[in-house]
Amino acid sequence: MDVANITRERISIDKTVAQEEERIKEVREVSEADRQKQVLILEAEAKAQESLVREVKEAQARETASKHRAVELTTLAQAEHEAAGKQAEAKRLLADAYRAEQAAPGLAEAQRA
């Protein structure tokens, strides 16, 4: 073999090695980009999940507060209803007592006669 052939073979080998190194570099870069993409996707999913959990918990808290408020309003309404009933009964008793008081002199007079 002569020097020209050896040089050509050496250049060909170097070219093949360079091409393989470029392919390897490309594969590494693509793999790294895919890993970074996966990390970003996972972070976004985690944030979305966190936001969803927060919204659900807030909705549950609002629901619980609403139920407590409804119970409170119901209790207040029942108390007001009972108080109104007692007030009406008291007024009726007062009216009966007033009528009895007004009728007392006439009854006393009728009983003496």
Gaussian input, Z-matrix of N, CA and C with variables (Angstrom, degrees):
# hf/3-21g

backbone

0 1
 N
 C     1     B1
 C     2     B2     1     A1
 N     3     B3     2     A2     1     D1
 C     4     B4     3     A3     2     D2
 C     5     B5     4     A4     3     D3
 N     6     B6     5     A5     4     D4
 C     7     B7     6     A6     5     D5
 C     8     B8     7     A7     6     D6
 N     9     B9     8     A8     7     D7
 C    10    B10     9     A9     8     D8
 C    11    B11    10    A10     9     D9
 N    12    B12    11    A11    10    D10
 C    13    B13    12    A12    11    D11
 C    14    B14    13    A13    12    D12
 N    15    B15    14    A14    13    D13
 C    16    B16    15    A15    14    D14
 C    17    B17    16    A16    15    D15
 N    18    B18    17    A17    16    D16
 C    19    B19    18    A18    17    D17
 C    20    B20    19    A19    18    D18
 N    21    B21    20    A20    19    D19
 C    22    B22    21    A21    20    D20
 C    23    B23    22    A22    21    D21
 N    24    B24    23    A23    22    D22
 C    25    B25    24    A24    23    D23
 C    26    B26    25    A25    24    D24
 N    27    B27    26    A26    25    D25
 C    28    B28    27    A27    26    D26
 C    29    B29    28    A28    27    D27
 N    30    B30    29    A29    28    D28
 C    31    B31    30    A30    29    D29
 C    32    B32    31    A31    30    D30
 N    33    B33    32    A32    31    D31
 C    34    B34    33    A33    32    D32
 C    35    B35    34    A34    33    D33
 N    36    B36    35    A35    34    D34
 C    37    B37    36    A36    35    D35
 C    38    B38    37    A37    36    D36
 N    39    B39    38    A38    37    D37
 C    40    B40    39    A39    38    D38
 C    41    B41    40    A40    39    D39
 N    42    B42    41    A41    40    D40
 C    43    B43    42    A42    41    D41
 C    44    B44    43    A43    42    D42
 N    45    B45    44    A44    43    D43
 C    46    B46    45    A45    44    D44
 C    47    B47    46    A46    45    D45
 N    48    B48    47    A47    46    D46
 C    49    B49    48    A48    47    D47
 C    50    B50    49    A49    48    D48
 N    51    B51    50    A50    49    D49
 C    52    B52    51    A51    50    D50
 C    53    B53    52    A52    51    D51
 N    54    B54    53    A53    52    D52
 C    55    B55    54    A54    53    D53
 C    56    B56    55    A55    54    D54
 N    57    B57    56    A56    55    D55
 C    58    B58    57    A57    56    D56
 C    59    B59    58    A58    57    D57
 N    60    B60    59    A59    58    D58
 C    61    B61    60    A60    59    D59
 C    62    B62    61    A61    60    D60
 N    63    B63    62    A62    61    D61
 C    64    B64    63    A63    62    D62
 C    65    B65    64    A64    63    D63
 N    66    B66    65    A65    64    D64
 C    67    B67    66    A66    65    D65
 C    68    B68    67    A67    66    D66
 N    69    B69    68    A68    67    D67
 C    70    B70    69    A69    68    D68
 C    71    B71    70    A70    69    D69
 N    72    B72    71    A71    70    D70
 C    73    B73    72    A72    71    D71
 C    74    B74    73    A73    72    D72
 N    75    B75    74    A74    73    D73
 C    76    B76    75    A75    74    D74
 C    77    B77    76    A76    75    D75
 N    78    B78    77    A77    76    D76
 C    79    B79    78    A78    77    D77
 C    80    B80    79    A79    78    D78
 N    81    B81    80    A80    79    D79
 C    82    B82    81    A81    80    D80
 C    83    B83    82    A82    81    D81
 N    84    B84    83    A83    82    D82
 C    85    B85    84    A84    83    D83
 C    86    B86    85    A85    84    D84
 N    87    B87    86    A86    85    D85
 C    88    B88    87    A87    86    D86
 C    89    B89    88    A88    87    D87
 N    90    B90    89    A89    88    D88
 C    91    B91    90    A90    89    D89
 C    92    B92    91    A91    90    D90
 N    93    B93    92    A92    91    D91
 C    94    B94    93    A93    92    D92
 C    95    B95    94    A94    93    D93
 N    96    B96    95    A95    94    D94
 C    97    B97    96    A96    95    D95
 C    98    B98    97    A97    96    D96
 N    99    B99    98    A98    97    D97
 C   100   B100    99    A99    98    D98
 C   101   B101   100   A100    99    D99
 N   102   B102   101   A101   100   D100
 C   103   B103   102   A102   101   D101
 C   104   B104   103   A103   102   D102
 N   105   B105   104   A104   103   D103
 C   106   B106   105   A105   104   D104
 C   107   B107   106   A106   105   D105
 N   108   B108   107   A107   106   D106
 C   109   B109   108   A108   107   D107
 C   110   B110   109   A109   108   D108
 N   111   B111   110   A110   109   D109
 C   112   B112   111   A111   110   D110
 C   113   B113   112   A112   111   D111
 N   114   B114   113   A113   112   D112
 C   115   B115   114   A114   113   D113
 C   116   B116   115   A115   114   D114
 N   117   B117   116   A116   115   D115
 C   118   B118   117   A117   116   D116
 C   119   B119   118   A118   117   D117
 N   120   B120   119   A119   118   D118
 C   121   B121   120   A120   119   D119
 C   122   B122   121   A121   120   D120
 N   123   B123   122   A122   121   D121
 C   124   B124   123   A123   122   D122
 C   125   B125   124   A124   123   D123
 N   126   B126   125   A125   124   D124
 C   127   B127   126   A126   125   D125
 C   128   B128   127   A127   126   D126
 N   129   B129   128   A128   127   D127
 C   130   B130   129   A129   128   D128
 C   131   B131   130   A130   129   D129
 N   132   B132   131   A131   130   D130
 C   133   B133   132   A132   131   D131
 C   134   B134   133   A133   132   D132
 N   135   B135   134   A134   133   D133
 C   136   B136   135   A135   134   D134
 C   137   B137   136   A136   135   D135
 N   138   B138   137   A137   136   D136
 C   139   B139   138   A138   137   D137
 C   140   B140   139   A139   138   D138
 N   141   B141   140   A140   139   D139
 C   142   B142   141   A141   140   D140
 C   143   B143   142   A142   141   D141
 N   144   B144   143   A143   142   D142
 C   145   B145   144   A144   143   D143
 C   146   B146   145   A145   144   D144
 N   147   B147   146   A146   145   D145
 C   148   B148   147   A147   146   D146
 C   149   B149   148   A148   147   D147
 N   150   B150   149   A149   148   D148
 C   151   B151   150   A150   149   D149
 C   152   B152   151   A151   150   D150
 N   153   B153   152   A152   151   D151
 C   154   B154   153   A153   152   D152
 C   155   B155   154   A154   153   D153
 N   156   B156   155   A155   154   D154
 C   157   B157   156   A156   155   D155
 C   158   B158   157   A157   156   D156
 N   159   B159   158   A158   157   D157
 C   160   B160   159   A159   158   D158
 C   161   B161   160   A160   159   D159
 N   162   B162   161   A161   160   D160
 C   163   B163   162   A162   161   D161
 C   164   B164   163   A163   162   D162
 N   165   B165   164   A164   163   D163
 C   166   B166   165   A165   164   D164
 C   167   B167   166   A166   165   D165
 N   168   B168   167   A167   166   D166
 C   169   B169   168   A168   167   D167
 C   170   B170   169   A169   168   D168
 N   171   B171   170   A170   169   D169
 C   172   B172   171   A171   170   D170
 C   173   B173   172   A172   171   D171
 N   174   B174   173   A173   172   D172
 C   175   B175   174   A174   173   D173
 C   176   B176   175   A175   174   D174
 N   177   B177   176   A176   175   D175
 C   178   B178   177   A177   176   D176
 C   179   B179   178   A178   177   D177
 N   180   B180   179   A179   178   D178
 C   181   B181   180   A180   179   D179
 C   182   B182   181   A181   180   D180
 N   183   B183   182   A182   181   D181
 C   184   B184   183   A183   182   D182
 C   185   B185   184   A184   183   D183
 N   186   B186   185   A185   184   D184
 C   187   B187   186   A186   185   D185
 C   188   B188   187   A187   186   D186
 N   189   B189   188   A188   187   D187
 C   190   B190   189   A189   188   D188
 C   191   B191   190   A190   189   D189
 N   192   B192   191   A191   190   D190
 C   193   B193   192   A192   191   D191
 C   194   B194   193   A193   192   D192
 N   195   B195   194   A194   193   D193
 C   196   B196   195   A195   194   D194
 C   197   B197   196   A196   195   D195
 N   198   B198   197   A197   196   D196
 C   199   B199   198   A198   197   D197
 C   200   B200   199   A199   198   D198
 N   201   B201   200   A200   199   D199
 C   202   B202   201   A201   200   D200
 C   203   B203   202   A202   201   D201
 N   204   B204   203   A203   202   D202
 C   205   B205   204   A204   203   D203
 C   206   B206   205   A205   204   D204
 N   207   B207   206   A206   205   D205
 C   208   B208   207   A207   206   D206
 C   209   B209   208   A208   207   D207
 N   210   B210   209   A209   208   D208
 C   211   B211   210   A210   209   D209
 C   212   B212   211   A211   210   D210
 N   213   B213   212   A212   211   D211
 C   214   B214   213   A213   212   D212
 C   215   B215   214   A214   213   D213
 N   216   B216   215   A215   214   D214
 C   217   B217   216   A216   215   D215
 C   218   B218   217   A217   216   D216
 N   219   B219   218   A218   217   D217
 C   220   B220   219   A219   218   D218
 C   221   B221   220   A220   219   D219
 N   222   B222   221   A221   220   D220
 C   223   B223   222   A222   221   D221
 C   224   B224   223   A223   222   D222
 N   225   B225   224   A224   223   D223
 C   226   B226   225   A225   224   D224
 C   227   B227   226   A226   225   D225
 N   228   B228   227   A227   226   D226
 C   229   B229   228   A228   227   D227
 C   230   B230   229   A229   228   D228
 N   231   B231   230   A230   229   D229
 C   232   B232   231   A231   230   D230
 C   233   B233   232   A232   231   D231
 N   234   B234   233   A233   232   D232
 C   235   B235   234   A234   233   D233
 C   236   B236   235   A235   234   D234
 N   237   B237   236   A236   235   D235
 C   238   B238   237   A237   236   D236
 C   239   B239   238   A238   237   D237
 N   240   B240   239   A239   238   D238
 C   241   B241   240   A240   239   D239
 C   242   B242   241   A241   240   D240
 N   243   B243   242   A242   241   D241
 C   244   B244   243   A243   242   D242
 C   245   B245   244   A244   243   D243
 N   246   B246   245   A245   244   D244
 C   247   B247   246   A246   245   D245
 C   248   B248   247   A247   246   D246
 N   249   B249   248   A248   247   D247
 C   250   B250   249   A249   248   D248
 C   251   B251   250   A250   249   D249
 N   252   B252   251   A251   250   D250
 C   253   B253   252   A252   251   D251
 C   254   B254   253   A253   252   D252
 N   255   B255   254   A254   253   D253
 C   256   B256   255   A255   254   D254
 C   257   B257   256   A256   255   D255
 N   258   B258   257   A257   256   D256
 C   259   B259   258   A258   257   D257
 C   260   B260   259   A259   258   D258
 N   261   B261   260   A260   259   D259
 C   262   B262   261   A261   260   D260
 C   263   B263   262   A262   261   D261
 N   264   B264   263   A263   262   D262
 C   265   B265   264   A264   263   D263
 C   266   B266   265   A265   264   D264
 N   267   B267   266   A266   265   D265
 C   268   B268   267   A267   266   D266
 C   269   B269   268   A268   267   D267
 N   270   B270   269   A269   268   D268
 C   271   B271   270   A270   269   D269
 C   272   B272   271   A271   270   D270
 N   273   B273   272   A272   271   D271
 C   274   B274   273   A273   272   D272
 C   275   B275   274   A274   273   D273
 N   276   B276   275   A275   274   D274
 C   277   B277   276   A276   275   D275
 C   278   B278   277   A277   276   D276
 N   279   B279   278   A278   277   D277
 C   280   B280   279   A279   278   D278
 C   281   B281   280   A280   279   D279
 N   282   B282   281   A281   280   D280
 C   283   B283   282   A282   281   D281
 C   284   B284   283   A283   282   D282
 N   285   B285   284   A284   283   D283
 C   286   B286   285   A285   284   D284
 C   287   B287   286   A286   285   D285
 N   288   B288   287   A287   286   D286
 C   289   B289   288   A288   287   D287
 C   290   B290   289   A289   288   D288
 N   291   B291   290   A290   289   D289
 C   292   B292   291   A291   290   D290
 C   293   B293   292   A292   291   D291
 N   294   B294   293   A293   292   D292
 C   295   B295   294   A294   293   D293
 C   296   B296   295   A295   294   D294
 N   297   B297   296   A296   295   D295
 C   298   B298   297   A297   296   D296
 C   299   B299   298   A298   297   D297
 N   300   B300   299   A299   298   D298
 C   301   B301   300   A300   299   D299
 C   302   B302   301   A301   300   D300
 N   303   B303   302   A302   301   D301
 C   304   B304   303   A303   302   D302
 C   305   B305   304   A304   303   D303
 N   306   B306   305   A305   304   D304
 C   307   B307   306   A306   305   D305
 C   308   B308   307   A307   306   D306
 N   309   B309   308   A308   307   D307
 C   310   B310   309   A309   308   D308
 C   311   B311   310   A310   309   D309
 N   312   B312   311   A311   310   D310
 C   313   B313   312   A312   311   D311
 C   314   B314   313   A313   312   D312
 N   315   B315   314   A314   313   D313
 C   316   B316   315   A315   314   D314
 C   317   B317   316   A316   315   D315
 N   318   B318   317   A317   316   D316
 C   319   B319   318   A318   317   D317
 C   320   B320   319   A319   318   D318
 N   321   B321   320   A320   319   D319
 C   322   B322   321   A321   320   D320
 C   323   B323   322   A322   321   D321
 N   324   B324   323   A323   322   D322
 C   325   B325   324   A324   323   D323
 C   326   B326   325   A325   324   D324
 N   327   B327   326   A326   325   D325
 C   328   B328   327   A327   326   D326
 C   329   B329   328   A328   327   D327
 N   330   B330   329   A329   328   D328
 C   331   B331   330   A330   329   D329
 C   332   B332   331   A331   330   D330
 N   333   B333   332   A332   331   D331
 C   334   B334   333   A333   332   D332
 C   335   B335   334   A334   333   D333
 N   336   B336   335   A335   334   D334
 C   337   B337   336   A336   335   D335
 C   338   B338   337   A337   336   D336

   B1=1.4391
   B2=1.5140
   B3=1.2399
   B4=1.4502
   B5=1.5292
   B6=1.2611
   B7=1.4666
   B8=1.5279
   B9=1.3053
   B10=1.4682
   B11=1.5256
   B12=1.3481
   B13=1.4653
   B14=1.5303
   B15=1.3104
   B16=1.4670
   B17=1.5364
   B18=1.2961
   B19=1.4649
   B20=1.5316
   B21=1.3642
   B22=1.4622
   B23=1.5260
   B24=1.3137
   B25=1.4655
   B26=1.5296
   B27=1.2994
   B28=1.4630
   B29=1.5356
   B30=1.3374
   B31=1.4601
   B32=1.5256
   B33=1.3249
   B34=1.4646
   B35=1.5238
   B36=1.3206
   B37=1.4656
   B38=1.5304
   B39=1.3373
   B40=1.4669
   B41=1.5343
   B42=1.3326
   B43=1.4565
   B44=1.5288
   B45=1.3350
   B46=1.4641
   B47=1.5306
   B48=1.3218
   B49=1.4605
   B50=1.5293
   B51=1.3296
   B52=1.4573
   B53=1.5328
   B54=1.3338
   B55=1.4661
   B56=1.5311
   B57=1.3239
   B58=1.4688
   B59=1.5297
   B60=1.3306
   B61=1.4638
   B62=1.5306
   B63=1.3438
   B64=1.4646
   B65=1.5333
   B66=1.3468
   B67=1.4672
   B68=1.5225
   B69=1.3162
   B70=1.4733
   B71=1.5214
   B72=1.3253
   B73=1.4633
   B74=1.5286
   B75=1.3298
   B76=1.4638
   B77=1.5266
   B78=1.3340
   B79=1.4645
   B80=1.5247
   B81=1.3335
   B82=1.4676
   B83=1.5252
   B84=1.3263
   B85=1.4605
   B86=1.5315
   B87=1.3210
   B88=1.4653
   B89=1.5285
   B90=1.3182
   B91=1.4648
   B92=1.5203
   B93=1.3154
   B94=1.4597
   B95=1.5301
   B96=1.3290
   B97=1.4627
   B98=1.5295
   B99=1.3304
   B100=1.4667
   B101=1.5300
   B102=1.3336
   B103=1.4699
   B104=1.5240
   B105=1.3230
   B106=1.4645
   B107=1.5292
   B108=1.3156
   B109=1.4644
   B110=1.5268
   B111=1.3190
   B112=1.4650
   B113=1.5289
   B114=1.3344
   B115=1.4647
   B116=1.5316
   B117=1.3206
   B118=1.4600
   B119=1.5273
   B120=1.3174
   B121=1.4692
   B122=1.5234
   B123=1.3216
   B124=1.4675
   B125=1.5241
   B126=1.3269
   B127=1.4708
   B128=1.5295
   B129=1.3238
   B130=1.4659
   B131=1.5257
   B132=1.3262
   B133=1.4615
   B134=1.5255
   B135=1.3173
   B136=1.4651
   B137=1.5264
   B138=1.3328
   B139=1.4692
   B140=1.5239
   B141=1.3222
   B142=1.4662
   B143=1.5261
   B144=1.3155
   B145=1.4676
   B146=1.5225
   B147=1.3229
   B148=1.4652
   B149=1.5230
   B150=1.3230
   B151=1.4596
   B152=1.5238
   B153=1.3249
   B154=1.4585
   B155=1.5231
   B156=1.3134
   B157=1.4694
   B158=1.5265
   B159=1.3326
   B160=1.4623
   B161=1.5281
   B162=1.3344
   B163=1.4661
   B164=1.5289
   B165=1.3302
   B166=1.4638
   B167=1.5248
   B168=1.3316
   B169=1.4658
   B170=1.5259
   B171=1.3190
   B172=1.4590
   B173=1.5308
   B174=1.3236
   B175=1.4646
   B176=1.5297
   B177=1.3270
   B178=1.4648
   B179=1.5250
   B180=1.3197
   B181=1.4651
   B182=1.5267
   B183=1.3317
   B184=1.4712
   B185=1.5273
   B186=1.3260
   B187=1.4657
   B188=1.5271
   B189=1.3263
   B190=1.4657
   B191=1.5195
   B192=1.3214
   B193=1.4657
   B194=1.5273
   B195=1.3295
   B196=1.4651
   B197=1.5241
   B198=1.3274
   B199=1.4673
   B200=1.5248
   B201=1.3307
   B202=1.4629
   B203=1.5294
   B204=1.3134
   B205=1.4610
   B206=1.5210
   B207=1.3357
   B208=1.4612
   B209=1.5265
   B210=1.3221
   B211=1.4675
   B212=1.5212
   B213=1.3136
   B214=1.4586
   B215=1.5260
   B216=1.3342
   B217=1.4622
   B218=1.5258
   B219=1.3198
   B220=1.4601
   B221=1.5201
   B222=1.3250
   B223=1.4700
   B224=1.5201
   B225=1.3229
   B226=1.4667
   B227=1.5271
   B228=1.3122
   B229=1.4641
   B230=1.5216
   B231=1.3299
   B232=1.4657
   B233=1.5269
   B234=1.3199
   B235=1.4662
   B236=1.5251
   B237=1.3195
   B238=1.4615
   B239=1.5287
   B240=1.3207
   B241=1.4675
   B242=1.5299
   B243=1.3308
   B244=1.4632
   B245=1.5267
   B246=1.3269
   B247=1.4649
   B248=1.5215
   B249=1.3144
   B250=1.4629
   B251=1.5283
   B252=1.3321
   B253=1.4742
   B254=1.5166
   B255=1.3277
   B256=1.4685
   B257=1.5268
   B258=1.3284
   B259=1.4687
   B260=1.5264
   B261=1.3204
   B262=1.4653
   B263=1.5285
   B264=1.3191
   B265=1.4678
   B266=1.5228
   B267=1.3411
   B268=1.4622
   B269=1.5210
   B270=1.3267
   B271=1.4608
   B272=1.5357
   B273=1.3133
   B274=1.4717
   B275=1.5197
   B276=1.3490
   B277=1.4671
   B278=1.5248
   B279=1.3238
   B280=1.4619
   B281=1.5325
   B282=1.3122
   B283=1.4597
   B284=1.5299
   B285=1.3415
   B286=1.4652
   B287=1.5308
   B288=1.3269
   B289=1.4631
   B290=1.5305
   B291=1.3197
   B292=1.4626
   B293=1.5271
   B294=1.3146
   B295=1.4698
   B296=1.5323
   B297=1.3470
   B298=1.4661
   B299=1.5174
   B300=1.3193
   B301=1.4605
   B302=1.5295
   B303=1.3185
   B304=1.4539
   B305=1.5355
   B306=1.3029
   B307=1.4689
   B308=1.5167
   B309=1.3145
   B310=1.4678
   B311=1.5217
   B312=1.3555
   B313=1.4648
   B314=1.5219
   B315=1.2857
   B316=1.4710
   B317=1.5033
   B318=1.3217
   B319=1.4662
   B320=1.5215
   B321=1.3128
   B322=1.4608
   B323=1.5176
   B324=1.2919
   B325=1.4600
   B326=1.5216
   B327=1.3173
   B328=1.4568
   B329=1.5131
   B330=1.3010
   B331=1.4707
   B332=1.5365
   B333=1.3036
   B334=1.4709
   B335=1.5287
   B336=1.2440
   B337=1.4626
   B338=1.4924
   A1=109.18
   A2=111.07
   A3=113.95
   A4=110.25
   A5=115.76
   A6=123.05
   A7=110.35
   A8=118.65
   A9=122.49
   A10=109.80
   A11=116.41
   A12=119.15
   A13=111.16
   A14=115.09
   A15=119.49
   A16=109.08
   A17=116.85
   A18=121.43
   A19=109.51
   A20=116.55
   A21=120.67
   A22=110.72
   A23=116.59
   A24=120.58
   A25=110.48
   A26=115.13
   A27=120.23
   A28=110.13
   A29=117.00
   A30=122.27
   A31=109.64
   A32=116.50
   A33=121.30
   A34=110.64
   A35=116.28
   A36=121.02
   A37=109.85
   A38=115.75
   A39=119.10
   A40=110.82
   A41=115.95
   A42=120.30
   A43=110.28
   A44=116.45
   A45=121.05
   A46=110.44
   A47=116.51
   A48=121.29
   A49=109.86
   A50=116.63
   A51=121.02
   A52=110.70
   A53=116.43
   A54=120.28
   A55=110.54
   A56=116.37
   A57=120.27
   A58=111.03
   A59=115.52
   A60=118.77
   A61=110.77
   A62=116.84
   A63=120.95
   A64=110.57
   A65=117.10
   A66=120.10
   A67=110.72
   A68=115.76
   A69=120.13
   A70=110.08
   A71=116.05
   A72=120.97
   A73=109.79
   A74=116.66
   A75=121.41
   A76=110.82
   A77=116.37
   A78=120.29
   A79=110.18
   A80=116.79
   A81=120.06
   A82=111.12
   A83=116.30
   A84=120.08
   A85=110.95
   A86=116.77
   A87=120.65
   A88=109.85
   A89=116.02
   A90=120.01
   A91=110.90
   A92=117.62
   A93=121.84
   A94=110.51
   A95=116.78
   A96=121.02
   A97=110.39
   A98=116.16
   A99=119.99
   A100=111.00
   A101=116.56
   A102=120.02
   A103=110.53
   A104=116.43
   A105=120.11
   A106=110.79
   A107=115.21
   A108=120.18
   A109=109.85
   A110=117.04
   A111=121.72
   A112=111.03
   A113=116.58
   A114=120.64
   A115=109.49
   A116=117.17
   A117=120.78
   A118=111.36
   A119=115.84
   A120=120.23
   A121=110.01
   A122=116.92
   A123=120.59
   A124=111.52
   A125=116.98
   A126=120.28
   A127=110.64
   A128=116.37
   A129=120.25
   A130=110.74
   A131=117.02
   A132=120.53
   A133=110.66
   A134=117.23
   A135=120.97
   A136=110.32
   A137=117.33
   A138=120.50
   A139=110.59
   A140=116.07
   A141=119.64
   A142=110.51
   A143=116.53
   A144=121.10
   A145=110.40
   A146=116.13
   A147=120.68
   A148=110.61
   A149=115.96
   A150=120.77
   A151=110.77
   A152=116.10
   A153=120.48
   A154=110.92
   A155=116.77
   A156=120.96
   A157=109.72
   A158=116.75
   A159=120.78
   A160=110.23
   A161=117.11
   A162=120.55
   A163=111.42
   A164=116.31
   A165=119.89
   A166=110.20
   A167=116.74
   A168=120.56
   A169=110.96
   A170=117.19
   A171=120.61
   A172=110.52
   A173=116.70
   A174=120.38
   A175=110.37
   A176=116.88
   A177=120.05
   A178=110.62
   A179=116.91
   A180=120.61
   A181=110.11
   A182=117.28
   A183=120.23
   A184=110.65
   A185=116.03
   A186=120.15
   A187=110.68
   A188=116.55
   A189=120.90
   A190=110.64
   A191=116.84
   A192=120.81
   A193=110.44
   A194=116.66
   A195=120.43
   A196=110.96
   A197=116.73
   A198=120.38
   A199=110.62
   A200=116.42
   A201=119.73
   A202=110.71
   A203=116.67
   A204=120.35
   A205=110.05
   A206=117.60
   A207=120.91
   A208=110.60
   A209=116.99
   A210=120.69
   A211=109.70
   A212=116.76
   A213=121.36
   A214=110.81
   A215=116.35
   A216=120.16
   A217=111.21
   A218=116.35
   A219=120.66
   A220=110.56
   A221=116.26
   A222=121.02
   A223=110.46
   A224=116.89
   A225=120.43
   A226=111.41
   A227=117.28
   A228=121.18
   A229=110.38
   A230=116.99
   A231=120.32
   A232=110.45
   A233=116.47
   A234=120.50
   A235=110.46
   A236=117.33
   A237=120.92
   A238=110.67
   A239=116.53
   A240=121.21
   A241=110.09
   A242=116.11
   A243=120.46
   A244=110.47
   A245=116.97
   A246=120.52
   A247=110.54
   A248=116.98
   A249=120.48
   A250=110.40
   A251=116.23
   A252=120.29
   A253=111.43
   A254=116.44
   A255=120.25
   A256=110.84
   A257=116.64
   A258=120.28
   A259=110.10
   A260=116.20
   A261=119.95
   A262=110.15
   A263=117.12
   A264=121.53
   A265=110.53
   A266=116.81
   A267=120.67
   A268=110.27
   A269=118.48
   A270=121.83
   A271=110.38
   A272=116.46
   A273=120.23
   A274=109.86
   A275=115.36
   A276=118.99
   A277=110.98
   A278=117.10
   A279=120.33
   A280=111.35
   A281=116.28
   A282=120.23
   A283=109.77
   A284=116.83
   A285=120.39
   A286=110.09
   A287=116.58
   A288=120.61
   A289=110.29
   A290=116.65
   A291=120.43
   A292=110.01
   A293=116.85
   A294=120.74
   A295=110.00
   A296=115.59
   A297=119.42
   A298=110.43
   A299=116.46
   A300=121.17
   A301=110.63
   A302=115.97
   A303=120.67
   A304=110.77
   A305=115.91
   A306=119.88
   A307=112.17
   A308=118.34
   A309=121.76
   A310=114.19
   A311=120.52
   A312=118.24
   A313=111.77
   A314=117.56
   A315=121.01
   A316=111.43
   A317=118.08
   A318=121.60
   A319=109.88
   A320=116.08
   A321=119.62
   A322=110.09
   A323=117.10
   A324=121.81
   A325=109.96
   A326=116.12
   A327=120.07
   A328=111.38
   A329=117.15
   A330=120.55
   A331=109.73
   A332=120.96
   A333=123.52
   A334=110.37
   A335=115.98
   A336=118.40
   A337=113.80
   D1=146.85
   D2=179.91
   D3=-102.75
   D4=172.85
   D5=-175.00
   D6=-64.23
   D7=-35.75
   D8=-178.65
   D9=-64.38
   D10=-43.92
   D11=179.15
   D12=-65.77
   D13=-41.79
   D14=179.60
   D15=-63.01
   D16=-41.09
   D17=-179.92
   D18=-64.94
   D19=-43.68
   D20=178.56
   D21=-61.51
   D22=-44.26
   D23=179.45
   D24=-64.29
   D25=-41.05
   D26=179.83
   D27=-64.03
   D28=-43.05
   D29=178.19
   D30=-64.08
   D31=-42.53
   D32=179.19
   D33=-62.78
   D34=-43.95
   D35=178.26
   D36=-64.14
   D37=-45.12
   D38=179.15
   D39=-61.23
   D40=-39.65
   D41=179.06
   D42=-64.70
   D43=-44.36
   D44=178.66
   D45=-62.43
   D46=-42.77
   D47=178.81
   D48=-62.73
   D49=-42.94
   D50=179.94
   D51=-63.77
   D52=-41.18
   D53=178.42
   D54=-64.15
   D55=-43.09
   D56=178.45
   D57=-64.28
   D58=-40.87
   D59=178.03
   D60=-62.50
   D61=-39.34
   D62=177.60
   D63=-64.86
   D64=-41.88
   D65=177.57
   D66=-62.69
   D67=-42.46
   D68=178.68
   D69=-63.13
   D70=-44.18
   D71=178.77
   D72=-60.93
   D73=-43.72
   D74=179.31
   D75=-62.24
   D76=-44.96
   D77=178.92
   D78=-60.89
   D79=-42.63
   D80=178.88
   D81=-63.16
   D82=-44.07
   D83=-178.73
   D84=-66.11
   D85=-42.07
   D86=178.22
   D87=-64.38
   D88=-41.87
   D89=178.27
   D90=-63.04
   D91=-43.30
   D92=178.43
   D93=-63.17
   D94=-42.39
   D95=178.40
   D96=-63.02
   D97=-41.22
   D98=177.57
   D99=-63.23
   D100=-40.96
   D101=178.24
   D102=-63.13
   D103=-44.50
   D104=179.18
   D105=-63.55
   D106=-39.12
   D107=178.03
   D108=-62.47
   D109=-44.99
   D110=178.58
   D111=-61.32
   D112=-41.44
   D113=178.59
   D114=-61.49
   D115=-45.45
   D116=179.55
   D117=-63.00
   D118=-41.14
   D119=178.52
   D120=-63.34
   D121=-46.30
   D122=179.82
   D123=-62.99
   D124=-40.82
   D125=177.62
   D126=-63.46
   D127=-43.03
   D128=179.45
   D129=-64.46
   D130=-41.72
   D131=177.98
   D132=-64.23
   D133=-40.25
   D134=178.90
   D135=-63.95
   D136=-42.58
   D137=178.48
   D138=-64.65
   D139=-42.31
   D140=179.36
   D141=-63.40
   D142=-42.56
   D143=178.49
   D144=-63.25
   D145=-43.30
   D146=178.88
   D147=-61.36
   D148=-43.48
   D149=179.07
   D150=-63.79
   D151=-41.79
   D152=179.04
   D153=-62.91
   D154=-44.95
   D155=179.26
   D156=-61.72
   D157=-43.54
   D158=179.15
   D159=-60.35
   D160=-45.60
   D161=-179.66
   D162=-63.39
   D163=-41.00
   D164=179.05
   D165=-63.59
   D166=-45.56
   D167=-179.97
   D168=-63.11
   D169=-40.73
   D170=178.08
   D171=-64.15
   D172=-41.60
   D173=178.45
   D174=-64.33
   D175=-40.44
   D176=177.92
   D177=-64.21
   D178=-40.01
   D179=178.87
   D180=-64.82
   D181=-42.03
   D182=178.00
   D183=-63.60
   D184=-40.53
   D185=179.34
   D186=-63.39
   D187=-45.20
   D188=178.63
   D189=-61.72
   D190=-44.16
   D191=178.93
   D192=-62.34
   D193=-40.53
   D194=179.13
   D195=-63.85
   D196=-41.62
   D197=178.87
   D198=-63.80
   D199=-42.80
   D200=178.27
   D201=-63.92
   D202=-40.92
   D203=179.12
   D204=-64.56
   D205=-40.10
   D206=178.82
   D207=-63.13
   D208=-41.93
   D209=177.64
   D210=-63.59
   D211=-42.87
   D212=179.58
   D213=-60.95
   D214=-46.22
   D215=-179.71
   D216=-65.09
   D217=-39.33
   D218=177.92
   D219=-63.10
   D220=-44.46
   D221=178.94
   D222=-62.17
   D223=-44.60
   D224=178.20
   D225=-62.43
   D226=-41.93
   D227=179.82
   D228=-64.27
   D229=-41.85
   D230=178.18
   D231=-63.52
   D232=-42.61
   D233=179.44
   D234=-63.12
   D235=-43.33
   D236=178.44
   D237=-64.05
   D238=-39.46
   D239=178.55
   D240=-62.66
   D241=-46.33
   D242=179.23
   D243=-63.80
   D244=-41.79
   D245=179.18
   D246=-63.52
   D247=-41.67
   D248=178.85
   D249=-63.58
   D250=-40.34
   D251=177.35
   D252=-62.83
   D253=-42.61
   D254=179.08
   D255=-67.37
   D256=-38.00
   D257=177.54
   D258=-63.93
   D259=-42.98
   D260=179.47
   D261=-63.17
   D262=-42.71
   D263=178.04
   D264=-62.70
   D265=-42.36
   D266=178.76
   D267=-62.92
   D268=-42.71
   D269=179.08
   D270=-64.25
   D271=-39.15
   D272=178.33
   D273=-63.02
   D274=-44.66
   D275=179.21
   D276=-63.35
   D277=-41.28
   D278=177.14
   D279=-62.39
   D280=-41.51
   D281=179.57
   D282=-64.72
   D283=-42.00
   D284=177.64
   D285=-62.23
   D286=-42.67
   D287=-179.90
   D288=-65.11
   D289=-39.89
   D290=179.48
   D291=-64.16
   D292=-44.35
   D293=179.28
   D294=-62.53
   D295=-41.53
   D296=178.81
   D297=-64.18
   D298=-39.95
   D299=179.53
   D300=-65.08
   D301=-41.63
   D302=179.77
   D303=-68.31
   D304=-33.58
   D305=-178.26
   D306=-82.06
   D307=-19.06
   D308=-175.40
   D309=-55.65
   D310=-47.65
   D311=-179.76
   D312=-61.15
   D313=-39.95
   D314=179.78
   D315=-66.08
   D316=-39.21
   D317=178.68
   D318=-67.13
   D319=-42.24
   D320=179.41
   D321=-61.87
   D322=-40.52
   D323=179.43
   D324=-65.81
   D325=-42.84
   D326=-179.76
   D327=-66.29
   D328=-34.18
   D329=-178.81
   D330=-73.90
   D331=-30.66
   D332=179.47
   D333=-73.83
   D334=-29.07
   D335=-174.95
   D336=-82.75

